[in-house]
Amino acid sequence: MTGRLQDKVVLLTGAASGIGAATVALMLREGATVLATDIDPVRGQALVDSLAPAASGRIEFLRLDVAQEPQWEHAIARLTARFGPLDVLVNNAGVAPQLVTLAQTSLEEWRRVMSVNLDGTFLGVKHAIRAMTGRGGAIVNISSVAGLVGMPLNGAYSPAKAGVLLLTKCAALECSHLEPPIRVNAVHPGYIRTDMTGSIADTLGAERFERRVRQTVPLKKLGDAADIAEAIVFLGLRAVQVHHRVEPGRRRRLDRAVGGGAQPAAANRPRPSRSGQKR
Ligand SMILES: NC(=O)c1ccc[n+]([C@@H]2O[C@H](COP(=O)([O-])OP(=O)(O)OC[C@H]3O[C@@H](n4cnc5c(N)ncnc54)[C@H](O)[C@@H]3O)[C@@H](O)[C@H]2O)c1
């Protein structure tokens, strides 16, 4: 343990499995106190029970369905009463799509994917900003490469994850002028070995799924949840700040991160030269 998150209070959604579980474990090793939440209380509590002996009271489980706003209010209140004010929110909970064409996608399926992946992230961002205003903090939203490019059979999932990216940018810009600032970033994993990709492989068939991974992933293999956990911890650190001067006399702090967060302000973007080349 290097204590990168020493004394930080974290709320993480979708903690029971995959990327969420790996991130909870790493954050505990880095000294954080974690309210691990998930819609699945059996797996969530089992994870917490397995990590608790080494965590000296720094972890607790709470059932949280991210699509339900009253449950967010309850979760933030519970976290504050139990551990103190929120420093880092990780909006990780997500559901995979059914892998059907848009023509086959029911409105019910569209709303299911949107409600967890996009509504749930919006609610987390909203309530975290309320909790962090005046104190600062960090919000890390888990999007996907599917939120950066269109993919077949992902007609609900890709738009939901693209929405997470733009939600992240809006939040980052709104929060950059707060003092202290709240830093808001997004992570866009490729294919990572978790239950989610396991279910995709089951639906497509192992051979077709492996072909898809070989064709779309430059390293031609599934990534590890532990690698994504490292990126999430990095973005949760107070040290991750970039300062931009936006206009004379007014200073804004905008976070930048790989594939997410705020874009540099217009004044900082490369301007085309007379020949039309970017400088
Ligand atoms: N695995 C990948 O290849 C991959 C790639 C890109 C992005 N992602 C994203 O990473 C995040 C984590 O995915 P994962 O692969 O670890 O999946 P996973 O299925 O292993 O874990 C997702 C967790 O979210 C929980 N969850 C589902 N609905 C919920 C709800 N309404 N409220 C609270 N919790 C809920 C599940 O119970 C589960 O524990 C998701 O947002 C996913 O879209 C995953």
Ligand as a Chemical Component Dictionary entry (heavy atoms), coordinates in Angstrom:
data_LIG
# 
_chem_comp.id                   LIG 
_chem_comp.type                 NON-POLYMER 
_chem_comp.pdbx_formal_charge   0 
_chem_comp.three_letter_code    LIG 
# 
loop_
_chem_comp_atom.comp_id 
_chem_comp_atom.atom_id 
_chem_comp_atom.alt_atom_id 
_chem_comp_atom.type_symbol 
_chem_comp_atom.charge 
_chem_comp_atom.model_Cartn_x 
_chem_comp_atom.model_Cartn_y 
_chem_comp_atom.model_Cartn_z 
_chem_comp_atom.pdbx_ordinal 
LIG N1  N1  N 0  -16.180 -5.395 -19.129 1  
LIG C1  C1  C 0  -15.966 -4.617 -20.189 2  
LIG O1  O1  O 0  -15.439 -5.068 -21.225 3  
LIG C2  C2  C 0  -16.367 -3.166 -20.148 4  
LIG C3  C3  C 0  -15.928 -2.345 -21.207 5  
LIG C4  C4  C 0  -16.268 -0.998 -21.193 6  
LIG C5  C5  C 0  -17.025 -0.491 -20.160 7  
LIG N2  N2  N 1  -17.450 -1.300 -19.151 8  
LIG C6  C6  C 0  -18.247 -0.683 -18.084 9  
LIG O2  O2  O 0  -17.611 -0.907 -16.849 10 
LIG C7  C7  C 0  -18.576 -0.937 -15.800 11 
LIG C8  C8  C 0  -18.380 -2.205 -14.974 12 
LIG O3  O3  O 0  -18.611 -3.310 -15.842 13 
LIG P1  P1  P 0  -18.084 -4.789 -15.538 14 
LIG O4  O4  O 0  -17.536 -5.299 -16.786 15 
LIG O5  O5  O -1 -17.285 -4.819 -14.288 16 
LIG O6  O6  O 0  -19.500 -5.509 -15.340 17 
LIG P2  P2  P 0  -20.059 -6.538 -14.270 18 
LIG O7  O7  O 0  -21.299 -7.073 -14.857 19 
LIG O8  O8  O 0  -18.989 -7.486 -13.839 20 
LIG O9  O9  O 0  -20.401 -5.570 -13.029 21 
LIG C9  C9  C 0  -21.444 -4.636 -13.094 22 
LIG C10 C10 C 0  -22.025 -4.469 -11.697 23 
LIG O10 O10 O 0  -23.068 -3.485 -11.763 24 
LIG C11 C11 C 0  -24.131 -3.932 -10.951 25 
LIG N3  N3  N 0  -25.398 -3.293 -11.357 26 
LIG C12 C12 C 0  -26.167 -3.595 -12.427 27 
LIG N4  N4  N 0  -27.271 -2.810 -12.424 28 
LIG C13 C13 C 0  -27.176 -2.005 -11.332 29 
LIG C14 C14 C 0  -27.993 -0.975 -10.787 30 
LIG N5  N5  N 0  -29.170 -0.635 -11.350 31 
LIG N6  N6  N 0  -27.582 -0.348 -9.669  32 
LIG C15 C15 C 0  -26.409 -0.699 -9.075  33 
LIG N7  N7  N 0  -25.610 -1.675 -9.519  34 
LIG C16 C16 C 0  -25.984 -2.317 -10.648 35 
LIG C17 C17 C 0  -24.154 -5.439 -11.139 36 
LIG O11 O11 O 0  -24.853 -6.083 -10.075 37 
LIG C18 C18 C 0  -22.673 -5.762 -11.158 38 
LIG O12 O12 O 0  -22.165 -6.043 -9.864  39 
LIG C19 C19 C 0  -19.932 -0.837 -16.494 40 
LIG O13 O13 O 0  -20.384 0.507  -16.472 41 
LIG C20 C20 C 0  -19.636 -1.263 -17.913 42 
LIG O14 O14 O 0  -20.571 -0.747 -18.840 43 
LIG C21 C21 C 0  -17.135 -2.620 -19.122 44 
# 
loop_
_chem_comp_bond.comp_id 
_chem_comp_bond.atom_id_1 
_chem_comp_bond.atom_id_2 
_chem_comp_bond.value_order 
_chem_comp_bond.pdbx_ordinal 
LIG N1  C1  SING 1  
LIG C1  O1  DOUB 2  
LIG C1  C2  SING 3  
LIG C2  C3  SING 4  
LIG C2  C21 DOUB 5  
LIG C3  C4  DOUB 6  
LIG C4  C5  SING 7  
LIG C5  N2  DOUB 8  
LIG N2  C6  SING 9  
LIG N2  C21 SING 10 
LIG C6  O2  SING 11 
LIG C6  C20 SING 12 
LIG O2  C7  SING 13 
LIG C7  C8  SING 14 
LIG C7  C19 SING 15 
LIG C8  O3  SING 16 
LIG O3  P1  SING 17 
LIG P1  O4  DOUB 18 
LIG P1  O5  SING 19 
LIG P1  O6  SING 20 
LIG O6  P2  SING 21 
LIG P2  O7  DOUB 22 
LIG P2  O8  SING 23 
LIG P2  O9  SING 24 
LIG O9  C9  SING 25 
LIG C9  C10 SING 26 
LIG C10 O10 SING 27 
LIG C10 C18 SING 28 
LIG O10 C11 SING 29 
LIG C11 N3  SING 30 
LIG C11 C17 SING 31 
LIG N3  C12 SING 32 
LIG N3  C16 SING 33 
LIG C12 N4  DOUB 34 
LIG N4  C13 SING 35 
LIG C13 C14 SING 36 
LIG C13 C16 DOUB 37 
LIG C14 N5  SING 38 
LIG C14 N6  DOUB 39 
LIG N6  C15 SING 40 
LIG C15 N7  DOUB 41 
LIG N7  C16 SING 42 
LIG C17 O11 SING 43 
LIG C17 C18 SING 44 
LIG C18 O12 SING 45 
LIG C19 O13 SING 46 
LIG C19 C20 SING 47 
LIG C20 O14 SING 48 
# 
